[in-house]
């Protein structure tokens, strides 16, 4: 029997099947702080044992989407990586709030014109794996079928992460000053930004087309957003005092670096100091995109900028194993590109 | 100059304008616990002063959307109410987690094929007003333009709320037992559930058509989701010991009441004990929807069910001023409809 509600385009059973499939993956992210089985209307996360040593316990939260990268995932029917994308994007964002941010939990929202349970399960599995790697509980989520809002076969994915830190250790640190060094950590690709432009540039290019140094275009474009929590933990363990962090997302280095700096200070970047990945060269050539626009749309190979004292630059680069010295903090209001 | 990125359908400036417009409304929701101006990559919310008296401080979180009610808002160009919808929906959900849940902060996500700054400002203003009424900070949000994912002029709205409670006071209370009374609190309309079916039933009916006891159809259908935090606070102040709460959302009383009850207990409802609002009568008649489906899609006039001890039922109804005794807790697994 098909209910009237199903005829109207909403399948309660399909939603239910997806919920069951994702349950196992979600449970695997749960540590002792998740009070599972109770409070079914909302996820419960205990703060017990987490507040010790925090003089001024503070929550940091961020909500984000992955932009039109979802269109590529839908076109190729590959959904797992997009789960990593949303988690890593959100985790990188809250990491920029201060020293030693501890991710607590993540919640997701997946909506489409019609829910395919297997698709939802793939997305959520990706989310769960990325959460687990970061020690972050996947505490809850919502799926929605919205025929008439989403185009057929398209979907959107939204994530929210909540972390914990000490308000006395927020970025930028009060010691951040001119002469501090900007270290760039390599991105894994375009991450989750600039995909509307990318799709326009490559709209007549088959996604299985191969390019030198890049491989199949679809693979390169779907490479997940890289998470930098492990690198930041290594710096902390090595005693490197990070002064500030900038997650390079929409708006590129141009818009995101200033967000990490106090008023009156800006960055001077040396664009020749790190290699422009072949993917961005291809995007620029194929699309005839001017340098100025490349710089305010794409990460250009730098996914996270770590600001540290000059005397710790060498030790930091050694600890990180990869990354470049891409510029320094200077006085002023306008981001400078030298060289 | 139109940048290539704008030609591809993404207007950075339109997004920026929306961000500026919403800023003022957002700031008005901020109390001393919002550490504004720092941590620009994520919103910062201090827990200082909020943990006192909580033996086992626990966070409760929920992410949700408002379903295809957004299509009606888009069709009528009325966006403010939909902001109230998402906030109240989320707040009601976390209220069901336990006694005295304190909402801390809310984050929103608004995406469309193209962002109209005025539309975003209207939605966010609605969100901000509803947040402020609940003493909840609007801590952050994200807007996204996703041409090719959303149908033209359509949008989606996602909200996440985080609250604080004591893990020793979660619902259902250990004292919840057979014979406890179910009090129904009146809904304001269909709230945010069943809109795909509603839109199908009324697809050829003009939204300005007037119906007896209902008024203009569009107005009735866009009436915002009611929030029950004030009612719950009144019960607490009157010394009424709530045993459990069920927010009646998608799945109706049939699916949501069992979520509020421990295993082995179910509810016996007396459907004649509260008035079916004219809107639901119209929906049922116009759509020829059987009772069984009405019950598992719509709230049928009951937006929240409060479970209390029989000896406190009269005092509770007096305190609430509105509401009905709609049934009681009985042994069993299957929801019963008597009368």
Contacts between the chains, C-beta under 8 A, distances in Angstrom:
chain1	res1	chain2	res2	distance
A	3	B	293	5.7
A	4	B	197	6.3
A	4	B	200	7.9
A	4	B	287	6.7
A	4	B	289	5.8
A	4	B	293	5.9
A	5	B	194	7.7
A	5	B	196	7.1
A	5	B	197	5.1
A	5	B	293	6.5
A	5	B	297	5.6
A	7	B	200	7.5
A	8	B	196	4.7
A	8	B	197	4.7
A	8	B	199	7.5
A	8	B	200	4.0
A	9	B	196	5.6
A	9	B	200	7.7
A	10	B	196	4.6
A	10	B	197	7.3
A	12	B	251	7.5
A	12	B	296	7.8
A	35	B	58	6.6
A	35	B	167	6.1
A	35	B	170	7.4
A	38	B	97	8.0
A	38	B	170	5.0
A	38	B	171	8.0
A	39	B	60	6.1
A	39	B	96	7.4
A	39	B	97	3.9
A	39	B	98	6.6
A	39	B	170	5.6
A	39	B	171	7.1
A	40	B	96	7.9
A	40	B	259	4.5
A	40	B	260	7.8
A	41	B	62	6.9
A	41	B	93	4.6
A	41	B	94	7.0
A	41	B	95	8.0
A	41	B	96	3.7
A	41	B	97	6.2
A	41	B	245	7.9
A	41	B	246	7.9
A	41	B	247	5.7
A	41	B	259	6.5
A	41	B	260	7.8
A	42	B	60	4.3
A	42	B	61	6.0
A	42	B	62	4.1
A	42	B	93	5.3
A	42	B	94	4.3
A	42	B	96	6.9
A	42	B	97	4.7
A	42	B	163	7.5
A	43	B	60	6.9
A	43	B	61	5.3
A	43	B	62	7.1
A	44	B	58	5.5
A	44	B	59	7.3
A	44	B	60	5.4
A	44	B	97	6.2
A	44	B	167	7.1
A	44	B	170	6.9
A	45	B	58	6.6
A	45	B	59	4.6
A	45	B	60	7.7
A	45	B	61	6.9
A	46	B	56	6.4
A	46	B	57	7.5
A	46	B	58	4.7
A	46	B	59	7.8
A	46	B	167	5.7
A	47	B	51	7.9
A	47	B	57	4.6
A	47	B	58	6.4
A	47	B	59	6.5
A	48	B	56	5.8
A	48	B	57	7.3
A	48	B	58	7.9
A	48	B	167	7.8
A	51	B	47	7.9
A	51	B	51	7.4
A	51	B	57	7.5
A	56	B	46	6.4
A	56	B	48	5.8
A	57	B	46	7.5
A	57	B	47	4.6
A	57	B	48	7.3
A	57	B	51	7.5
A	58	B	35	6.6
A	58	B	44	5.5
A	58	B	45	6.6
A	58	B	46	4.7
A	58	B	47	6.4
A	58	B	48	7.9
A	59	B	44	7.3
A	59	B	45	4.6
A	59	B	46	7.8
A	59	B	47	6.5
A	59	B	59	7.9
A	59	B	104	7.2
A	59	B	105	7.6
A	59	B	162	7.1
A	60	B	39	6.1
A	60	B	42	4.3
A	60	B	43	6.9
A	60	B	44	5.4
A	60	B	45	7.7
A	61	B	42	5.9
A	61	B	43	5.3
A	61	B	45	6.9
A	61	B	105	6.6
A	61	B	107	5.9
A	61	B	139	5.8
A	61	B	140	6.4
A	61	B	160	7.8
A	61	B	162	6.7
A	62	B	41	6.9
A	62	B	42	4.1
A	62	B	43	7.1
A	62	B	107	7.4
A	62	B	140	6.3
A	63	B	107	4.1
A	63	B	108	7.0
A	63	B	109	5.2
A	63	B	140	6.2
A	63	B	141	6.2
A	63	B	142	5.2
A	63	B	158	7.6
A	63	B	160	5.9
A	64	B	109	7.6
A	64	B	142	5.2
A	65	B	109	6.3
A	65	B	111	6.3
A	65	B	142	6.3
A	65	B	144	4.9
A	65	B	146	7.9
A	67	B	144	6.2
A	67	B	146	6.8
A	68	B	146	5.3
A	68	B	147	7.5
A	68	B	148	6.4
A	68	B	149	6.2
A	70	B	146	7.7
A	70	B	149	6.3
A	71	B	146	8.0
A	71	B	148	5.6
A	71	B	149	6.0
A	93	B	41	4.6
A	93	B	42	5.3
A	94	B	41	7.0
A	94	B	42	4.3
A	95	B	41	8.0
A	96	B	39	7.4
A	96	B	40	7.8
A	96	B	41	3.7
A	96	B	42	7.0
A	97	B	38	8.0
A	97	B	39	3.9
A	97	B	41	6.2
A	97	B	42	4.7
A	97	B	44	6.2
A	98	B	39	6.5
A	104	B	59	7.2
A	105	B	59	7.6
A	105	B	61	6.6
A	107	B	61	5.9
A	107	B	62	7.4
A	107	B	63	4.1
A	107	B	160	5.9
A	108	B	63	7.0
A	109	B	63	5.2
A	109	B	64	7.6
A	109	B	65	6.3
A	109	B	109	7.5
A	109	B	158	4.8
A	111	B	65	6.3
A	111	B	156	6.0
A	111	B	158	7.9
A	139	B	61	5.8
A	140	B	61	6.3
A	140	B	62	6.3
A	140	B	63	6.2
A	141	B	63	6.2
A	142	B	63	5.2
A	142	B	64	5.2
A	142	B	65	6.3
A	142	B	158	7.9
A	144	B	65	4.9
A	144	B	67	6.3
A	145	B	196	7.6
A	146	B	65	7.9
A	146	B	67	6.8
A	146	B	68	5.3
A	146	B	70	7.7
A	146	B	71	8.0
A	146	B	156	6.8
A	146	B	196	7.7
A	147	B	68	7.5
A	147	B	196	6.6
A	148	B	68	6.3
A	148	B	71	5.6
A	148	B	151	6.9
A	148	B	154	7.1
A	148	B	196	7.8
A	148	B	199	7.5
A	149	B	68	6.2
A	149	B	70	6.3
A	149	B	71	6.0
A	149	B	150	6.5
A	149	B	151	6.4
A	149	B	154	4.5
A	149	B	155	7.5
A	149	B	156	5.9
A	150	B	149	6.5
A	150	B	150	6.3
A	150	B	151	7.0
A	150	B	154	7.8
A	150	B	156	7.7
A	151	B	148	6.9
A	151	B	149	6.4
A	151	B	150	7.0
A	151	B	151	5.7
A	154	B	148	7.1
A	154	B	149	4.5
A	154	B	150	7.8
A	155	B	149	7.5
A	156	B	111	6.0
A	156	B	146	6.8
A	156	B	149	5.9
A	156	B	150	7.7
A	156	B	156	6.3
A	158	B	63	7.6
A	158	B	109	4.7
A	158	B	111	7.9
A	158	B	142	7.9
A	158	B	158	4.8
A	160	B	61	7.8
A	160	B	63	5.9
A	160	B	107	5.9
A	160	B	160	4.1
A	162	B	59	7.1
A	162	B	61	6.7
A	162	B	162	6.0
A	163	B	42	7.5
A	167	B	35	6.1
A	167	B	44	7.1
A	167	B	46	5.7
A	167	B	48	7.7
A	170	B	35	7.4
A	170	B	38	5.0
A	170	B	39	5.5
A	170	B	44	6.9
A	171	B	38	8.0
A	171	B	39	7.0
A	194	B	5	7.7
A	196	B	5	7.1
A	196	B	8	4.6
A	196	B	9	5.6
A	196	B	10	4.5
A	196	B	145	7.6
A	196	B	146	7.7
A	196	B	147	6.6
A	196	B	148	7.9
A	197	B	4	6.2
A	197	B	5	5.1
A	197	B	8	4.7
A	197	B	10	7.3
A	199	B	8	7.4
A	199	B	148	7.5
A	200	B	4	7.8
A	200	B	7	7.4
A	200	B	8	4.0
A	200	B	9	7.8
A	245	B	41	7.8
A	246	B	41	7.9
A	247	B	41	5.7
A	251	B	12	7.5
A	259	B	40	4.5
A	259	B	41	6.5
A	260	B	40	7.8
A	260	B	41	7.9
A	287	B	4	6.7
A	289	B	4	5.8
A	293	B	3	5.6
A	293	B	4	5.9
A	293	B	5	6.5
A	296	B	12	7.9
A	297	B	5	5.6
